[in-house]
Amino acid sequence: MALRLELFLLWAGVSLFLQLDPVNGDDNCVFPFIYGNKKHFDCTYQGAIYPWCSLDADYKGRWKFCTNKDYAKCVFPFIYEGKSYDSCITIGSVTSTYWCSLSPNYDQDGVWKRC
């Protein structure tokens, strides 16, 4: 019973992911991009088991798996709590870890990453 369930889940996951048509080559990820009625500011696992990104601002079926160089970069300057910052900051971090926004306006989008 467990083996059948595992095989089914594997089949279902592969079937869903194969609906996407990957693009090979040196095309760059586009951030942000719209997929599934959601704005993505970085590589996503949505609908997949590996991180991927769109090659178009409004997903049109062109995508690629993310490599280390594909993840979104910090956006400078960015707005946090109404103030503009030109570098990574620790303000607002409970652990005093440096972070940056992935959009020009953190107050509006709330997307970030560690520096």
Phi and psi in degrees as GROMACS dihedral restraints (atoms count N, CA, C in turn):
[ dihedral_restraints ]
;  ai    aj    ak    al  type     phi  dphi    fc
    3     4     5     6     1   -63.7    20    10
    4     5     6     7     1   -40.1    20    10
    6     7     8     9     1   -63.1    20    10
    7     8     9    10     1   -41.6    20    10
    9    10    11    12     1   -63.0    20    10
   10    11    12    13     1   -41.2    20    10
   12    13    14    15     1   -64.1    20    10
   13    14    15    16     1   -44.3    20    10
   15    16    17    18     1   -61.8    20    10
   16    17    18    19     1   -43.4    20    10
   18    19    20    21     1   -63.8    20    10
   19    20    21    22     1   -40.9    20    10
   21    22    23    24     1   -62.9    20    10
   22    23    24    25     1   -46.5    20    10
   24    25    26    27     1   -62.1    20    10
   25    26    27    28     1   -40.0    20    10
   27    28    29    30     1   -62.8    20    10
   28    29    30    31     1   -46.3    20    10
   30    31    32    33     1   -61.5    20    10
   31    32    33    34     1   -44.9    20    10
   33    34    35    36     1   -64.0    20    10
   34    35    36    37     1   -43.1    20    10
   36    37    38    39     1   -64.3    20    10
   37    38    39    40     1   -44.2    20    10
   39    40    41    42     1   -65.9    20    10
   40    41    42    43     1   -41.7    20    10
   42    43    44    45     1   -61.2    20    10
   43    44    45    46     1   -43.9    20    10
   45    46    47    48     1   -63.7    20    10
   46    47    48    49     1   -46.4    20    10
   48    49    50    51     1   -68.4    20    10
   49    50    51    52     1   -32.6    20    10
   51    52    53    54     1   -70.4    20    10
   52    53    54    55     1    -9.2    20    10
   54    55    56    57     1   -68.4    20    10
   55    56    57    58     1   -22.8    20    10
   57    58    59    60     1   -81.7    20    10
   58    59    60    61     1   147.2    20    10
   60    61    62    63     1  -115.8    20    10
   61    62    63    64     1   101.5    20    10
   63    64    65    66     1   -68.9    20    10
   64    65    66    67     1   153.1    20    10
   66    67    68    69     1  -112.6    20    10
   67    68    69    70     1   127.0    20    10
   69    70    71    72     1   -97.1    20    10
   70    71    72    73     1   161.2    20    10
   72    73    74    75     1   119.3    20    10
   73    74    75    76     1  -160.5    20    10
   75    76    77    78     1  -101.5    20    10
   76    77    78    79     1    22.5    20    10
   78    79    80    81     1   -64.0    20    10
   79    80    81    82     1   145.6    20    10
   81    82    83    84     1   -98.1    20    10
   82    83    84    85     1   146.8    20    10
   84    85    86    87     1   -63.7    20    10
   85    86    87    88     1   147.9    20    10
   87    88    89    90     1  -112.2    20    10
   88    89    90    91     1   122.1    20    10
   90    91    92    93     1  -124.1    20    10
   91    92    93    94     1   138.2    20    10
   93    94    95    96     1   -76.2    20    10
   94    95    96    97     1   161.4    20    10
   96    97    98    99     1  -132.9    20    10
   97    98    99   100     1   153.3    20    10
   99   100   101   102     1   -99.9    20    10
  100   101   102   103     1   125.3    20    10
  102   103   104   105     1  -147.5    20    10
  103   104   105   106     1   132.4    20    10
  105   106   107   108     1    61.0    20    10
  106   107   108   109     1    39.5    20    10
  108   109   110   111     1    59.8    20    10
  109   110   111   112     1    25.7    20    10
  111   112   113   114     1  -133.8    20    10
  112   113   114   115     1   142.1    20    10
  114   115   116   117     1   -88.8    20    10
  115   116   117   118     1   122.9    20    10
  117   118   119   120     1  -106.6    20    10
  118   119   120   121     1   127.6    20    10
  120   121   122   123     1  -100.4    20    10
  121   122   123   124     1    -1.4    20    10
  123   124   125   126     1  -154.2    20    10
  124   125   126   127     1   176.8    20    10
  126   127   128   129     1   -55.8    20    10
  127   128   129   130     1   148.2    20    10
  129   130   131   132     1  -130.1    20    10
  130   131   132   133     1   155.9    20    10
  132   133   134   135     1  -100.5    20    10
  133   134   135   136     1     1.9    20    10
  135   136   137   138     1   -56.9    20    10
  136   137   138   139     1   119.5    20    10
  138   139   140   141     1    75.9    20    10
  139   140   141   142     1    12.6    20    10
  141   142   143   144     1  -150.5    20    10
  142   143   144   145     1   166.6    20    10
  144   145   146   147     1  -102.5    20    10
  145   146   147   148     1    -7.1    20    10
  147   148   149   150     1  -124.5    20    10
  148   149   150   151     1   148.0    20    10
  150   151   152   153     1   -66.8    20    10
  151   152   153   154     1   141.4    20    10
  153   154   155   156     1  -144.0    20    10
  154   155   156   157     1   167.7    20    10
  156   157   158   159     1  -141.2    20    10
  157   158   159   160     1   160.3    20    10
  159   160   161   162     1   -87.2    20    10
  160   161   162   163     1   151.2    20    10
  162   163   164   165     1   -99.8    20    10
  163   164   165   166     1     5.5    20    10
  165   166   167   168     1  -134.5    20    10
  166   167   168   169     1   147.3    20    10
  168   169   170   171     1   -61.2    20    10
  169   170   171   172     1   -35.5    20    10
  171   172   173   174     1  -114.9    20    10
  172   173   174   175     1   105.9    20    10
  174   175   176   177     1   -46.1    20    10
  175   176   177   178     1   124.4    20    10
  177   178   179   180     1  -123.6    20    10
  178   179   180   181     1    16.9    20    10
  180   181   182   183     1   101.3    20    10
  181   182   183   184     1    -7.9    20    10
  183   184   185   186     1   -95.0    20    10
  184   185   186   187     1   122.8    20    10
  186   187   188   189     1  -152.5    20    10
  187   188   189   190     1   172.9    20    10
  189   190   191   192     1  -154.6    20    10
  190   191   192   193     1   156.9    20    10
  192   193   194   195     1   -67.6    20    10
  193   194   195   196     1   144.7    20    10
  195   196   197   198     1   -83.0    20    10
  196   197   198   199     1   137.6    20    10
  198   199   200   201     1  -108.8    20    10
  199   200   201   202     1   175.9    20    10
  201   202   203   204     1   -55.3    20    10
  202   203   204   205     1   -34.5    20    10
  204   205   206   207     1   -78.9    20    10
  205   206   207   208     1    -9.9    20    10
  207   208   209   210     1   -89.0    20    10
  208   209   210   211     1   -20.7    20    10
  210   211   212   213     1   -61.8    20    10
  211   212   213   214     1   150.7    20    10
  213   214   215   216     1   -58.3    20    10
  214   215   216   217     1   146.1    20    10
  216   217   218   219     1   -97.6    20    10
  217   218   219   220     1   159.2    20    10
  219   220   221   222     1   -60.8    20    10
  220   221   222   223     1   146.3    20    10
  222   223   224   225     1  -107.9    20    10
  223   224   225   226     1   121.6    20    10
  225   226   227   228     1  -125.3    20    10
  226   227   228   229     1   140.4    20    10
  228   229   230   231     1   -73.7    20    10
  229   230   231   232     1   161.2    20    10
  231   232   233   234     1  -134.0    20    10
  232   233   234   235     1   155.9    20    10
  234   235   236   237     1   -99.0    20    10
  235   236   237   238     1   127.3    20    10
  237   238   239   240     1  -135.0    20    10
  238   239   240   241     1   124.3    20    10
  240   241   242   243     1    50.7    20    10
  241   242   243   244     1    42.7    20    10
  243   244   245   246     1    78.1    20    10
  244   245   246   247     1     0.3    20    10
  246   247   248   249     1  -114.7    20    10
  247   248   249   250     1   145.9    20    10
  249   250   251   252     1   -90.7    20    10
  250   251   252   253     1   136.9    20    10
  252   253   254   255     1  -126.8    20    10
  253   254   255   256     1   139.7    20    10
  255   256   257   258     1  -107.2    20    10
  256   257   258   259     1     5.0    20    10
  258   259   260   261     1  -153.4    20    10
  259   260   261   262     1   173.8    20    10
  261   262   263   264     1   -62.5    20    10
  262   263   264   265     1   147.2    20    10
  264   265   266   267     1  -131.8    20    10
  265   266   267   268     1   162.6    20    10
  267   268   269   270     1  -109.1    20    10
  268   269   270   271     1    -6.6    20    10
  270   271   272   273     1   -59.2    20    10
  271   272   273   274     1   130.5    20    10
  273   274   275   276     1    87.6    20    10
  274   275   276   277     1    -6.9    20    10
  276   277   278   279     1   -91.6    20    10
  277   278   279   280     1   121.7    20    10
  279   280   281   282     1   -63.6    20    10
  280   281   282   283     1   -32.0    20    10
  282   283   284   285     1   -99.7    20    10
  283   284   285   286     1    10.0    20    10
  285   286   287   288     1    57.4    20    10
  286   287   288   289     1    32.8    20    10
  288   289   290   291     1   -88.0    20    10
  289   290   291   292     1   138.5    20    10
  291   292   293   294     1   -69.4    20    10
  292   293   294   295     1   137.8    20    10
  294   295   296   297     1  -145.7    20    10
  295   296   297   298     1   166.6    20    10
  297   298   299   300     1  -144.5    20    10
  298   299   300   301     1   165.8    20    10
  300   301   302   303     1   -88.3    20    10
  301   302   303   304     1   150.2    20    10
  303   304   305   306     1   -98.2    20    10
  304   305   306   307     1     6.2    20    10
  306   307   308   309     1  -139.2    20    10
  307   308   309   310     1   163.1    20    10
  309   310   311   312     1   -64.0    20    10
  310   311   312   313     1   -20.2    20    10
  312   313   314   315     1  -133.6    20    10
  313   314   315   316     1    93.2    20    10
  315   316   317   318     1   -61.1    20    10
  316   317   318   319     1   -37.8    20    10
  318   319   320   321     1   -56.6    20    10
  319   320   321   322     1   -34.7    20    10
  321   322   323   324     1   -85.5    20    10
  322   323   324   325     1   -45.2    20    10
  324   325   326   327     1   -99.0    20    10
  325   326   327   328     1   -28.2    20    10
  327   328   329   330     1    64.9    20    10
  328   329   330   331     1    27.3    20    10
  330   331   332   333     1  -109.5    20    10
  331   332   333   334     1   136.1    20    10
  333   334   335   336     1  -153.1    20    10
  334   335   336   337     1   171.7    20    10
  336   337   338   339     1  -151.5    20    10
  337   338   339   340     1   161.7    20    10
  339   340   341   342     1   -74.0    20    10
  340   341   342   343     1   147.6    20    10
